[in-house]
Amino acid sequence: MDSRYLALRLPHLLAQVEIRLNPALRQQAFVVATGREPRSQVLGLSFSLAGEGRGAPLAAWLRRRPDLLVVEGRPERVEALLAQVRERLAAVAPGLREEGPGRFLLDLRGSRRLHPDEGALGRRLLDELREREGLLAAAGIGSTPLAARLLARRARAGELHAVAGEEERRLLDDFPLEGLPGLPGSLLARLAEGGVRRVGEARALPSAQLQRLYGEAGRRLRDLLDGLGPAAVPAGEAPPPARTRRRLPVDSADPALLEACLLDLLEVLHGRLREEDRAPRRLELALLWNDGHVQRRSASLRALPGESRRQTLRRGALAVLRGALAERRLRVRELDLSLSATADPAQLALFTPPLPAGRGDLERRERRLDQALLQVRRRWGPQAVRLGVHGMPGPGRAA
């Protein structure tokens, strides 16, 4: 089953909140600020001011536009409206998850029986918000979460961009690199010097060259490019990611406990992929926080010299978790981990050069360890061996 995701955003959310309260603002050019004093910060723009920048002090705007209309924003208005939006969207698509203020994502794989026509679902969500909440939204449907987000960003208010296959790839290849999240300006400037300004041009660069020339920023770019989906149409349908989740006995912000739980989930999926002769190539971690927010992070898995597969998995998973925990200061309620995989490289040995002696020995030792663990779990159950969770209560065990 092909992966399909729907991303929905509410452009100019703060301005739309004010327009709902005062429809006379609809035809006005205005900014939403923390106050009316020159030191106040501009938080949002009306549709007619799109592209003129945001986040600057109000004084800078008033120097350019002395007669600019200023509306003082109220955070409680936004929160009250978003609560209505969540309720409205949940009634149409129960699996829709909030990724940030005015940004939502739906994994369509779990709703195809309920909504077999993805385009109709996207249009229905837009219509529901416009007709019943008085809000204009934009949506995109793509093969990966990042692809759907970029397509939604490309769509204007009231539009739905739903593409697949070759058309999606062409559209994303033409997307400017500065539109990808988290890329430093220094990297974009260096790439531009070499004539690389768009996604398709960056995809043509070898991964090793990106990392060698640009270091961690190059690795980040490669992860983002991988997150947009394959650069070429796959010959056949890829197997679905291996996935598992765990609800914590008690909501926790303890990094040691969360890391232990993640490592245990990783062992479950690692063993499953070993049984299926598949090698993990990308992981995605979703954290459900105690305020209901779902945070998603992902990373491509590339082995460093001298690393075993298990070491690569653990390094990548822990880096993703630590990055996620650094962004929030609440407690985690549930972890959801998935691994996308390809055919095990061991099956391709006739077509590739042999591994270096040290790496080959490491892989053989790890495979024997995995086979022993599989035998134990098959005989005594999956909970017979749990790695990295000393002192953590499991199912059926007291805390």
C-alpha positions as CSV (number, residue, x, y, z in Angstrom):
1,M,0.0,0.0,0.0
2,D,1.4,3.4,-1.0
3,S,2.1,5.8,1.7
4,R,0.0,9.0,1.4
5,Y,-0.2,11.9,3.7
6,L,-2.5,15.0,3.9
7,A,-1.0,18.2,5.4
8,L,-3.3,21.1,6.1
9,R,-2.4,24.6,7.2
10,L,-4.2,27.8,8.1
11,P,-2.2,30.7,6.4
12,H,-2.2,34.1,8.2
13,L,-3.9,32.5,11.2
14,L,-3.6,35.5,13.5
15,A,-5.1,37.8,10.9
16,Q,-7.9,35.4,10.1
17,V,-8.8,35.3,13.8
18,E,-9.2,39.1,13.8
19,I,-11.1,39.1,10.6
20,R,-13.7,36.7,12.1
21,L,-14.2,39.1,15.0
22,N,-14.2,42.2,12.7
23,P,-15.2,41.4,9.1
24,A,-14.5,45.0,8.1
25,L,-10.8,44.0,8.3
26,R,-11.1,41.6,5.3
27,Q,-10.3,44.2,2.7
28,Q,-7.7,46.0,4.9
29,A,-3.9,45.8,5.0
30,F,-3.0,45.3,8.7
31,V,-0.5,43.7,11.1
32,V,-1.3,41.8,14.3
33,A,1.1,42.9,17.0
34,T,1.7,42.3,20.8
35,G,0.6,46.0,21.3
36,R,0.4,49.3,19.7
37,E,3.7,50.8,21.0
38,P,6.6,51.1,18.7
39,R,8.5,48.5,20.7
40,S,5.8,45.9,20.2
41,Q,6.5,42.9,18.0
42,V,4.7,42.1,14.8
43,L,3.2,38.5,15.1
44,G,1.1,38.2,11.9
45,L,0.2,39.8,8.7
46,S,-3.0,40.2,6.7
47,F,-3.2,38.4,3.3
48,S,-2.4,41.6,1.4
49,L,0.9,42.0,3.2
50,A,2.2,38.5,2.4
51,G,5.8,38.4,1.5
52,E,6.8,41.6,3.3
53,G,8.4,39.9,6.3
54,R,7.3,39.2,9.8
55,G,8.7,39.2,13.4
56,A,10.1,42.8,13.1
57,P,9.5,45.4,15.7
58,L,6.4,47.5,15.0
59,A,8.5,50.6,14.7
60,A,10.2,49.2,11.6
61,W,6.8,48.7,9.9
62,L,5.6,52.2,10.8
63,R,8.7,53.8,9.3
64,R,7.8,52.2,6.0
65,R,4.0,52.5,6.3
66,P,3.2,55.4,8.7
67,D,-0.6,54.9,8.2
68,L,-0.5,51.1,8.7
69,L,-3.4,49.6,10.6
70,V,-2.3,47.8,13.8
71,V,-4.5,45.3,15.5
72,E,-3.5,44.1,19.0
73,G,-3.6,40.3,19.1
74,R,-4.8,38.2,22.0
75,P,-3.4,34.6,22.4
76,E,-6.6,33.4,24.0
77,R,-8.6,34.2,20.8
78,V,-6.3,31.9,18.8
79,E,-6.5,29.1,21.3
80,A,-10.2,29.3,21.5
81,L,-10.5,29.2,17.7
82,L,-8.0,26.3,17.4
83,A,-10.0,24.3,19.8
84,Q,-13.0,24.7,17.5
85,V,-10.9,23.7,14.5
86,R,-9.6,20.6,16.2
87,E,-13.2,19.5,17.1
88,R,-14.4,20.3,13.5
89,L,-11.6,18.3,11.9
90,A,-11.8,15.4,14.3
91,A,-15.4,14.9,13.2
92,V,-14.4,14.6,9.6
93,A,-11.0,12.8,9.9
94,P,-10.4,11.2,13.3
95,G,-6.7,10.5,12.6
96,L,-5.8,14.1,11.9
97,R,-2.9,15.2,14.2
98,E,-1.8,18.7,15.1
99,E,1.8,19.5,14.4
100,G,1.8,23.2,15.5
101,P,-0.6,26.2,15.6
102,G,-2.7,25.9,12.5
103,R,-0.8,22.9,11.1
104,F,-2.2,19.4,10.8
105,L,-1.2,16.0,9.3
106,L,-3.2,13.0,8.4
107,D,-1.7,9.6,7.6
108,L,-4.1,8.4,4.9
109,R,-3.1,4.8,5.1
110,G,-5.3,4.3,8.1
111,S,-8.4,6.0,6.7
112,R,-8.8,4.6,3.2
113,R,-11.9,2.6,4.1
114,L,-13.5,5.7,5.6
115,H,-12.2,8.1,2.9
116,P,-11.3,6.1,-0.3
117,D,-11.1,9.4,-2.3
118,E,-8.2,11.4,-0.9
119,G,-8.9,14.4,-3.0
120,A,-12.5,14.5,-1.9
121,L,-11.4,14.3,1.7
122,G,-9.0,17.2,1.3
123,R,-11.7,19.4,-0.4
124,R,-14.2,18.4,2.3
125,L,-11.8,19.6,5.1
126,L,-11.3,22.9,3.3
127,D,-15.0,23.4,2.8
128,E,-15.8,22.5,6.4
129,L,-13.4,25.2,7.7
130,R,-14.5,27.8,5.2
131,E,-18.3,27.3,5.6
132,R,-18.6,26.6,9.3
133,E,-15.6,28.3,10.9
134,G,-15.1,31.2,8.4
135,L,-11.4,30.1,7.9
136,L,-9.4,29.7,4.7
137,A,-7.0,26.8,4.7
138,A,-4.5,25.3,2.2
139,A,-3.8,21.5,1.9
140,G,-1.4,19.2,0.2
141,I,-1.4,15.4,-0.3
142,G,1.9,13.7,-1.0
143,S,3.8,10.4,-0.5
144,T,5.7,11.5,2.6
145,P,4.9,13.8,5.5
146,L,7.5,16.4,4.3
147,A,6.3,16.2,0.7
148,A,2.7,16.8,1.9
149,R,3.8,19.8,4.0
150,L,5.7,21.4,1.1
151,L,2.7,20.9,-1.2
152,A,0.4,22.5,1.4
153,R,2.9,25.4,1.7
154,R,2.8,25.8,-2.1
155,A,-1.0,25.9,-2.2
156,R,-2.7,29.2,-1.8
157,A,-5.5,29.7,0.7
158,G,-8.5,27.7,-0.4
159,E,-6.4,25.4,-2.6
160,L,-5.6,21.6,-2.5
161,H,-2.5,20.3,-4.2
162,A,-2.8,16.5,-4.5
163,V,-0.2,14.8,-6.8
164,A,1.6,11.5,-7.0
165,G,4.3,9.6,-8.8
166,E,6.2,11.4,-11.5
167,E,4.1,14.6,-11.2
168,E,4.9,14.8,-7.5
169,R,8.6,14.3,-8.1
170,R,8.7,17.0,-10.8
171,L,6.9,19.4,-8.6
172,L,9.1,18.8,-5.6
173,D,12.3,18.9,-7.7
174,D,11.4,22.4,-8.7
175,F,11.0,23.5,-5.0
176,P,13.6,26.0,-3.8
177,L,16.0,24.7,-1.2
178,E,15.4,27.7,1.1
179,G,11.9,26.3,1.5
180,L,13.2,23.2,3.3
181,P,13.1,23.5,7.1
182,G,16.2,23.8,9.2
183,L,18.9,24.5,6.6
184,P,21.4,27.2,7.6
185,G,21.9,30.2,5.3
186,S,25.6,29.5,5.0
187,L,24.9,26.1,3.4
188,L,22.3,27.6,1.0
189,A,24.8,30.3,0.0
190,R,27.6,27.8,-0.7
191,L,25.3,25.6,-2.8
192,A,24.0,28.6,-4.7
193,E,27.6,29.4,-5.7
194,G,27.7,26.0,-7.4
195,G,24.4,26.6,-9.1
196,V,22.4,24.3,-6.8
197,R,19.3,26.2,-5.8
198,R,16.5,23.7,-6.1
199,V,15.6,20.3,-4.7
200,G,16.2,18.4,-8.0
201,E,19.7,19.9,-8.3
202,A,20.5,18.9,-4.7
203,R,19.2,15.4,-5.3
204,A,21.8,14.9,-8.1
205,L,24.7,15.4,-5.6
206,P,26.2,12.2,-4.1
207,S,25.5,11.7,-0.4
208,A,29.2,11.2,0.4
209,Q,30.0,14.5,-1.3
210,L,27.3,16.4,0.6
211,Q,28.6,15.2,4.0
212,R,32.3,15.6,3.1
213,L,31.9,19.2,1.8
214,Y,29.2,20.5,4.2
215,G,29.5,18.3,7.3
216,E,26.4,18.2,9.6
217,A,24.5,20.7,7.4
218,G,25.1,18.4,4.4
219,R,23.8,15.4,6.4
220,R,20.7,17.5,7.4
221,L,20.1,18.3,3.7
222,R,20.4,14.6,2.7
223,D,17.9,13.6,5.4
224,L,15.4,16.2,4.1
225,L,15.8,15.0,0.6
226,D,15.3,11.4,1.7
227,G,12.2,12.7,3.5
228,L,10.7,13.8,0.2
229,G,10.6,10.3,-1.1
230,P,12.6,8.5,-3.7
231,A,14.3,10.3,-6.6
232,A,13.1,7.7,-9.0
233,V,9.9,5.6,-9.3
234,P,10.5,2.3,-7.5
235,A,10.2,-0.9,-9.6
236,G,7.6,-2.4,-7.2
237,E,5.6,-1.5,-4.2
238,A,7.8,-1.0,-1.1
239,P,6.8,-3.0,2.0
240,P,5.2,-0.9,4.8
241,P,7.5,0.3,7.6
242,A,7.9,-1.9,10.6
243,R,6.1,-0.1,13.5
244,T,5.6,-0.5,17.2
245,R,4.5,1.9,20.0
246,R,4.4,1.9,23.8
247,R,2.3,3.8,26.3
248,L,4.3,4.6,29.4
249,P,2.9,3.5,32.7
250,V,3.2,7.1,33.9
251,D,3.8,10.2,31.9
252,S,7.5,11.0,32.2
253,A,10.2,13.6,31.3
254,D,13.1,11.4,32.5
255,P,15.5,11.2,29.6
256,A,17.1,7.9,30.9
257,L,13.7,6.2,31.1
258,L,12.6,7.4,27.7
259,E,15.9,6.4,26.1
260,A,15.5,2.9,27.7
261,C,12.0,2.6,26.4
262,L,13.1,3.7,22.9
263,L,16.0,1.1,22.8
264,D,13.6,-1.6,23.8
265,L,11.2,-0.7,21.0
266,L,14.2,-0.6,18.6
267,E,15.1,-4.1,19.5
268,V,11.6,-5.3,18.7
269,L,11.7,-3.8,15.3
270,H,15.3,-4.8,14.6
271,G,14.5,-8.4,15.4
272,R,11.4,-8.2,13.1
273,L,13.4,-6.9,10.2
274,R,16.1,-9.6,10.7
275,E,13.4,-12.2,10.4
276,E,12.2,-10.7,7.2
277,D,15.7,-10.2,5.8
278,R,15.3,-6.5,5.5
279,A,17.7,-3.7,6.4
280,P,16.5,-0.5,8.1
281,R,17.2,2.6,6.2
282,R,15.1,5.3,7.9
283,L,13.4,5.7,11.2
284,E,10.5,7.9,12.4
285,L,9.7,8.7,16.0
286,A,6.4,10.2,17.2
287,L,6.1,11.4,20.8
288,L,2.6,11.9,22.3
289,W,3.0,14.5,25.0
290,N,0.8,14.9,28.1
291,D,-0.8,18.0,26.5
292,G,-2.0,16.0,23.5
293,H,0.6,17.4,21.1
294,V,2.2,14.8,18.7
295,Q,5.8,15.6,17.8
296,R,7.4,13.7,14.8
297,R,11.0,13.5,13.9
298,S,12.8,11.3,11.5
299,A,16.3,10.5,10.2
300,S,18.1,8.4,7.6
301,L,20.3,5.6,8.9
302,R,23.9,5.6,7.6
303,A,26.6,3.5,9.2
304,L,29.8,5.1,10.3
305,P,33.1,3.3,9.8
306,G,33.4,0.4,12.2
307,E,29.7,0.5,13.3
308,S,27.4,-2.6,13.4
309,R,23.8,-2.3,12.3
310,R,22.6,-2.2,15.9
311,Q,25.0,0.6,16.8
312,T,23.8,2.6,13.8
313,L,20.2,2.1,14.8
314,R,20.8,3.1,18.4
315,R,22.9,6.2,17.4
316,G,20.3,7.4,15.0
317,A,17.3,6.7,17.3
318,L,18.9,8.4,20.4
319,A,19.9,11.4,18.3
320,V,16.3,11.8,17.1
321,L,14.8,11.4,20.7
322,R,17.3,13.8,22.2
323,G,16.6,16.4,19.5
324,A,12.8,16.0,20.2
325,L,13.2,16.3,24.0
326,A,15.3,19.5,23.6
327,E,12.3,21.2,22.0
328,R,9.7,20.7,24.7
329,R,9.7,20.7,28.5
330,L,6.6,18.6,29.2
331,R,6.1,14.9,29.9
332,V,5.9,12.1,27.3
333,R,2.9,9.8,27.4
334,E,3.6,7.4,24.4
335,L,6.4,6.6,22.0
336,D,5.6,5.4,18.4
337,L,8.6,4.1,16.4
338,S,8.7,3.0,12.8
339,L,11.5,1.7,10.6
340,S,11.4,1.8,6.8
341,A,13.5,-0.9,5.3
342,T,15.0,-2.3,2.1
343,A,16.2,-5.8,1.2
344,D,19.0,-7.0,3.5
345,P,22.4,-6.1,1.9
346,A,23.5,-9.6,2.8
347,Q,21.2,-10.8,0.0
348,L,23.1,-8.7,-2.5
349,A,26.5,-10.0,-1.7
350,L,27.0,-11.4,-5.2
351,F,26.6,-7.9,-6.7
352,T,28.6,-5.7,-4.3
353,P,32.3,-5.7,-3.1
354,P,32.9,-7.6,0.2
355,L,32.8,-5.8,3.5
356,P,36.1,-4.8,5.1
357,A,37.3,-7.7,7.3
358,G,36.5,-5.9,10.6
359,R,33.0,-4.8,9.5
360,G,32.3,-8.3,8.1
361,D,33.2,-10.0,11.4
362,L,31.1,-7.4,13.3
363,E,28.0,-8.1,11.1
364,R,28.4,-11.9,11.5
365,R,28.7,-11.6,15.3
366,E,25.6,-9.4,15.4
367,R,23.6,-11.7,13.2
368,R,24.4,-14.7,15.5
369,L,23.3,-12.5,18.5
370,D,20.1,-11.7,16.8
371,Q,19.4,-15.3,15.9
372,A,19.9,-16.3,19.6
373,L,17.6,-13.5,20.7
374,L,14.9,-14.6,18.2
375,Q,15.1,-18.2,19.5
376,V,14.6,-17.1,23.1
377,R,11.7,-14.8,22.2
378,R,10.0,-17.4,20.1
379,R,10.1,-19.9,22.9
380,W,9.4,-17.7,25.9
381,G,7.7,-14.7,24.4
382,P,8.7,-11.2,23.2
383,Q,9.1,-9.9,26.8
384,A,11.6,-12.6,27.8
385,V,14.5,-10.3,26.8
386,R,14.2,-6.6,27.1
387,L,17.3,-4.5,26.6
388,G,18.0,-1.2,28.2
389,V,15.0,-1.1,30.5
390,H,16.4,-2.0,33.9
391,G,13.9,-0.9,36.6
392,M,11.2,0.0,34.2
393,P,7.8,-1.7,34.7
394,G,6.5,-3.7,31.7
395,P,3.1,-5.1,30.8
396,G,1.8,-7.1,33.7
397,R,4.5,-6.1,36.1
398,A,4.2,-3.7,39.0
399,A,6.1,-0.5,39.0
